[in-house]
């Protein structure tokens, strides 16, 4: 189970890095939080040293981006309703709060890193609704 700071506001779906041995995913339900653990794949560490920059100055780690997702527009009305239920969407969208430092990984994991037209709706059932507002690390917009 994922521990959460009670002072932190959280969207229906929340993506964060957790320190545990395996990845855990809880299904999203309206009004509940769903945590998706992104686990590092570090095999070994060769020589380490203390960073010259304090963790408090890691802008990308301490800032959050909200991804707005919705059912793929080419899905039938019934299919879109099922996807909306699966993701706990209200009004045809759900928000996913992710640390800016993990934005690339969240977009890749959800299949939102490519143009929705590049994949069939049955293969990519959700789309990024606020694509223009989501900026990648280099400052460019998501494609």
C-alpha distance (Angstrom), angle and dihedral (degrees) to the residues before:
residue distance angle dihedral
X1 . . .
X2 3.78 . .
X3 3.77 121.4 .
X4 3.80 115.8 -138.3
X5 3.78 132.3 -168.4
X6 3.81 104.1 -116.2
X7 3.82 91.5 -144.9
X8 3.80 91.4 61.5
X9 3.80 116.6 91.8
X10 3.77 112.1 -134.0
X11 3.79 134.3 -163.7
X12 3.79 122.4 -133.0
X13 3.80 87.6 -88.0
X14 3.80 122.6 34.5
X15 3.80 126.4 -173.1
X16 3.79 118.8 -161.0
X17 3.78 141.3 145.1
X18 3.77 113.8 -100.9
X19 3.77 131.7 -169.5
X20 3.77 105.4 -125.0
X21 3.77 136.6 110.6
X22 3.78 98.3 -107.7
X23 3.78 140.2 28.9
X24 3.77 115.9 -100.3
X25 3.78 126.6 -164.6
X26 3.78 125.7 -175.0
X27 3.79 118.7 -164.2
X28 3.80 115.1 -108.1
X29 3.77 117.0 -112.7
X30 3.79 127.5 178.0
X31 3.78 108.7 -84.5
X32 3.80 94.6 11.0
X33 3.78 130.5 99.4
X34 3.79 120.5 -118.2
X35 3.78 118.9 -158.0
X36 3.77 123.4 -156.5
X37 3.79 112.1 -168.7
X38 3.77 117.1 -146.9
X39 3.76 106.0 -157.6
X40 3.80 125.0 -157.8
X41 3.77 118.6 -122.0
X42 3.79 98.3 -146.5
X43 3.79 111.9 156.9
X44 3.79 98.5 -178.4
X45 3.79 142.6 -15.4
X46 3.78 119.5 -128.7
X47 3.76 114.1 -160.4
X48 3.75 115.9 -27.1
X49 3.75 133.7 -161.7
X50 3.75 136.6 -176.8
X51 3.79 114.9 -87.1
X52 3.77 119.0 -111.3
X53 3.82 89.2 -138.4
X54 3.79 122.5 69.6
X55 3.80 118.4 -120.6
X56 3.80 88.9 -121.8
X57 3.80 89.9 67.2
X58 3.82 94.4 55.9
X59 3.81 96.1 114.2
X60 3.81 95.5 -175.6
X61 3.80 93.0 51.4
X62 3.80 95.3 49.1
X63 3.81 96.6 44.4
X64 3.77 125.2 76.7
X65 3.80 132.7 -149.4
X66 3.79 122.5 -155.3
X67 3.79 115.5 -141.1
X68 3.79 114.5 -158.2
X69 3.78 111.3 -153.3
X70 3.78 132.3 -174.8
X71 3.80 138.7 172.3
X72 3.80 115.0 -73.3
X73 3.84 105.7 -90.5
X74 3.83 92.3 -130.3
X75 3.82 92.5 61.8
X76 3.78 118.5 104.0
X77 3.79 117.3 -104.6
X78 3.81 90.8 -103.8
X79 3.81 92.9 48.4
X80 3.81 90.6 48.3
X81 3.83 90.3 52.4
X82 3.81 90.7 52.5
X83 3.82 91.6 49.9
X84 3.81 90.1 47.0
X85 3.81 89.8 53.9
X86 3.83 92.3 46.0
X87 3.81 91.9 54.8
X88 3.81 97.7 36.5
X89 3.80 91.6 -115.4
X90 3.77 122.1 177.5
X91 3.77 120.2 -163.3
X92 3.80 90.7 3.7
X93 3.79 96.6 -57.4
X94 3.79 144.5 74.9
X95 3.77 130.4 -161.9
X96 3.78 123.8 -131.1
X97 3.78 116.4 -165.0
X98 3.81 113.6 -152.0
X99 3.78 134.7 169.5
X100 3.81 110.7 -104.4
X101 3.83 88.4 -125.9
X102 3.83 89.0 61.1
X103 3.80 97.5 40.9
X104 3.80 94.9 106.1
X105 3.81 91.7 52.4
X106 3.81 94.1 45.5
X107 3.80 91.9 50.8
X108 3.82 91.1 47.9
X109 3.82 93.9 45.9
X110 3.80 92.6 50.5
X111 3.82 92.6 43.0
X112 3.80 91.0 -118.1
X113 3.80 95.2 123.8
X114 3.82 93.8 89.2
X115 3.78 136.6 56.1
X116 3.83 109.1 -80.9
X117 3.82 89.4 -132.2
X118 3.82 89.8 62.4
X119 3.82 92.3 70.7
X120 3.79 135.4 46.4
X121 3.84 114.7 -103.1
X122 3.83 90.1 -119.5
X123 3.84 88.2 58.6
X124 3.82 96.8 42.1
X125 3.78 107.9 30.8
X126 3.82 97.5 172.5
X127 3.79 131.9 52.8
X128 3.79 133.5 -161.4
X129 3.81 106.8 -108.3
X130 3.81 97.7 -171.5
X131 3.81 96.4 45.4
X132 3.82 92.7 141.4
X133 3.81 92.6 53.2
X134 3.81 95.3 49.0
X135 3.78 110.4 86.2
X136 3.79 124.5 -166.5
X137 3.82 123.8 -135.5
X138 3.80 93.3 -86.9
X139 3.80 91.0 54.0
X140 3.79 95.9 -107.4
X141 3.78 121.2 125.2
X142 3.78 121.5 -103.4
X143 3.80 110.1 -94.2
